[in-house]
Amino acid sequence: MSFLCRLLPLPFRRRTGAKMATVQMPRDTAAAQATTPTLSTSALKVSNNDDLASLNHDQIVFILTAPSKKESSGDGYLIYSLVEMPSGSNKSDSEAEKQQPFKLEITFASRLPLDSGLNQFLLQGSDPASGKGSGSQLLPPPHLRSDPHIIVSTRSGIRLAVPFYDGVLSPLLGALGFEAVPDSKKHPKSEEGSNSSGHHRYNVTITENEHTIRDFASTHLTKDKTTKRTIILLSGDGGVVDLLNGIGEAQEHHDTNEVPTVGVLPLGTGNALFHSLHKLEYGKYPEGKGPSSLVLGLRTLFRGRPEGLPTFRAEFSTGARLIGAPRPIENDGEVESADGKELKRVNHLVGAIVASYGFHASLVWESDTPAYRAHGDKRFGMAAGELLKVSHAYDADVEVRMKGETAFRPLVRKGKGEEEGKYDYVLATMVSNLEKTFTISPASKPLEGQLRLVHFGDVGGEKTMEIMQAAYRSGEHIKMEEVGYEEIEAVKVIIKEVDPRWRKVCIDGTIVEIEKGGWMKVGREKGERLKVLVA
């Protein structure tokens, strides 16, 4: 079987005009791995600049050199593009295609003109199966050479992780000579993660419940710390926090310990960490233009580099407990309730994004229902409207420790709640954005590791909405006189509320309920638990 034939999964259909193939992958993962396709390169050949000019550069993931010795068509290039289908916009005659939110398009080009701008997407390296080199950089990139592990979070966001793996990530990895390990017991590990056929391998974990990722981390990432490991996470921020809290204590010395690397493909709701890490990439394009978050995520996965992920530690008083959604959630026939079973006591959590009390924590908690989640990141605005009708002011004392200080001192509040000691918003963060366009901390830079505190007192529902709307305007809320914004070393929130509805805190999307009179204390961790791929 030819190299090109091995790359292109079935079924596919031809497009007119630019002469491309649209790859449609089966939804079932096992079926996707078992597909054996065939395709003639002549059907994909692009022979003139007009056709190449019609390609949307914002959709291109990467370009590979097509080996000439195995194809009668001669030298050429394979251009891989991701097309994302807005809900309800796919007018294809095929019902199967209507269910697919993604299309992977592969274009064959005989050449890449120097003035086309396409050379920037070329992955130069070698075909792992044939050993044919085409550049100085070996493929796959170093962070993908030692049996990477893919985690597909089935309940993240609006549940697109499975079709994205089936229809996009799996065939892209196949193009680089990877194959999934169907049974690790039958495929013992070998050096550099390649088997006897020359293929690189990867493992896949499909989440079954909310414990899968943390259990994976505690089982697979805590035993052998001398082996380089890369996790490809098809998830949102919740998947990152589960990994962080499952892998044990941070490592301050790395001469013998290898910190796992995670590549995030943003398939959650807010995707705060991803958007903050790629803020500089977004800034290269006019507003509303440029590659999508998923295209950027794939480019970072295949071309990025690992950097240490700064983290913070949130400690809680003795009565704190992890808690679920505010109303029952039906998951595969089982109902879990906030006041039901398995509410676990917790004394600390590790995060990399946000620790909050007040409006933000209530918003995350009360929007976490099937009805709201179906709307993606719009769920926050919908739930916010209901919360602002109540316009609750949160009864708490807040203390901060600033740079160069050893003791906590009372926070100087802003807003009309100064005398009453009440707050609407207390949020400590290490990132700039909580959503792609919601800039909560405009001074934060990717991976700098500085905690910043955003806060305001009892300003009322109308003013709270004004402040939130200003955050969508590139973080203009920090210029408002009601809003406090400063660098801190640590923050402590002592919660005095009677009603448990108003005693929730949020750590990277995980909700913890604090007992009356209890507290949350947040400070920067030393060392590293994870590295993260950045552009």
TANOR-V157288 format. One record per helix or strand of 3 or more residues. SS is the DSSP state (a for helix, b for strand). FROM is the first residue (numbers start at 1). TO is the last residue. If there is no record, write none. Layout:
ss={SS SS}
from={FROM FROM}
to={TO TO}
This chain:
ss={a b b a a a a b a b a b a a a b a b a b a b a b a a a b b b b b b a a a b b b a a b b a b b b b}
from={3 12 20 29 41 49 57 60 68 76 95 102 114 119 142 148 161 178 191 200 212 230 237 261 272 279 293 305 312 329 334 348 354 359 370 378 394 422 451 461 476 484 490 500 504 510 519 531}
to={7 14 23 34 43 53 59 66 70 84 98 109 116 121 144 152 175 180 193 206 220 235 246 266 277 282 303 308 316 331 336 351 358 366 373 390 401 429 457 471 479 488 495 502 507 513 524 534}
